[in-house]
Amino acid sequence: MASIDNFQFAHEHRREVAWMSQNTNTLPMHPAVEAAIKTSVEDREYNLYPFKRGIFGLPEAIFADLGLDEADMLLTNGGIEGEYIATRALLKPGDEVLSTDPSFLPIHDQIAMASAKAVEVDIYRKPWVLTPESADEALTPATKMLLLIDPNNPLGSGCTRAQVRGLAEVARDHGLWLIDDITYRDFNPDHVLASEFYPERTLFSYSFSKGPGLAGMRVGAILGPPAGLKELKRYDTNVLGVNVIAQRAALAALESKKEWLPKVRRACESNQRTIQEAVGKVDGAFLPVYPSKANMFVIDLSAAGVNPDVVEERLLHDHLVHTRAGSYLSRKSGGKFLRVSFSVSAADCRRFVEAFPGVVEKLRA
Ligand SMILES: Cc1ncc(COP(=O)(O)O)c(C=O)c1O
């Protein structure tokens, strides 16, 4: 059964499924977020087109969250829309974008839509991140952009300050645009923004889907220097703005962030420890990256004698635990791993650890 059919099945059983497949966050949200959504509905804010720049206070709250002063932004329907706008606006046919394998491949598809090409540096090996040295080696005269997903989806690896600085220097030395995809930043207390080293051409892809748990709201942003944003705005098709209810939820999430973020991080820490212990007892399974700097990591199954696609399917259909096989995330190593997200309740995490060993044993029998 193809992965897409698994999603249909999972959505049909939405309430019973442990959602560990999309790096979403199903932990309870701060009450202020739900209250903001309800107030917006009661006020019938949805009757009007929202103010295009964003509801008052939201752009400022995003800048403050990142500590940025001299930036501009476009509010978007999730971070992914901003990445589409950026690739569309900044790439020409034949251009190359330095990226990785594994990666969040839908962005590579967007690069292809601009008739450009993602050059996928293999990071399914130590140190499990794109290093400045490997980026430098993969450069060609056609390279115009560097896509840095930090922390990385699906590995959960994060760059050190020195690595971010090194990558920013590679980008600067070759006049590249640097897309710093910070979708998973909230989960990494040590995260370093590339703009610290290369503000002139760093663009941030910013999301409310993961830390704040608002994936279904579809709200995010693309941010960067005013000159860069000016170029992007030529390709902004969303002239009427982003869902106003989603914007209210996003603003409330930022205003209450100090209260909910420590709890989300603690849950991720505890859940990934639980999964690590269980994986340690399964012959042939290991965690390439632990601890993760995001809300997911991968379980390598290449020595376990099982196919991750079938593991995904059996976990879902026999145990209502939805995970994601690597084929969605890596052309080269996708057959080796299963990605598991753990920003879920302890009870959902337990369902995974109870089901996983048995599924693997049965499949390799
Ligand atoms: C690396 C990366 N970038 C962007 C996105 C898209 O996020 P959004 O929901 O904000 O569109 C995802 C979603 O999983 C992701 O993993």
The ligand as an SDF file (V2000), in Angstrom:
LIG
                    3D

 16 16  0  0  0  0  0  0  0  0999 V2000
   12.0670   21.0630    6.7360 C   0  0  0  0  0  0  0  0  0  0  0  0
   10.6700   21.4970    6.5310 C   0  0  0  0  0  0  0  0  0  0  0  0
   10.4160   22.6730    5.9500 N   0  0  0  0  0  0  0  0  0  0  0  0
    9.1680   23.1050    5.7420 C   0  0  0  0  0  0  0  0  0  0  0  0
    8.0850   22.3420    6.1470 C   0  0  0  0  0  0  0  0  0  0  0  0
    6.7190   22.8860    5.9150 C   0  0  0  0  0  0  0  0  0  0  0  0
    6.2060   23.4580    7.0730 O   0  0  0  0  0  0  0  0  0  0  0  0
    4.8430   24.2720    7.0830 P   0  0  0  0  0  0  0  0  0  0  0  0
    3.8330   23.3690    7.7420 O   0  0  0  0  0  0  0  0  0  0  0  0
    5.1290   25.4890    7.8960 O   0  0  0  0  0  0  0  0  0  0  0  0
    4.4710   24.5890    5.6890 O   0  0  0  0  0  0  0  0  0  0  0  0
    8.2840   21.1040    6.7440 C   0  0  0  0  0  0  0  0  0  0  0  0
    7.1540   20.2720    7.1270 C   0  0  0  0  0  0  0  0  0  0  0  0
    7.2440   19.1700    7.5540 O   0  0  0  0  0  0  0  0  0  0  0  0
    9.6160   20.6710    6.9460 C   0  0  0  0  0  0  0  0  0  0  0  0
    9.8820   19.5010    7.5070 O   0  0  0  0  0  0  0  0  0  0  0  0
  1  2  1  0
  2  3  1  0
  2 15  2  0
  3  4  2  0
  4  5  1  0
  5  6  1  0
  5 12  2  0
  6  7  1  0
  7  8  1  0
  8  9  2  0
  8 10  1  0
  8 11  1  0
 12 13  1  0
 12 15  1  0
 13 14  2  0
 15 16  1  0
M  END
$$$$
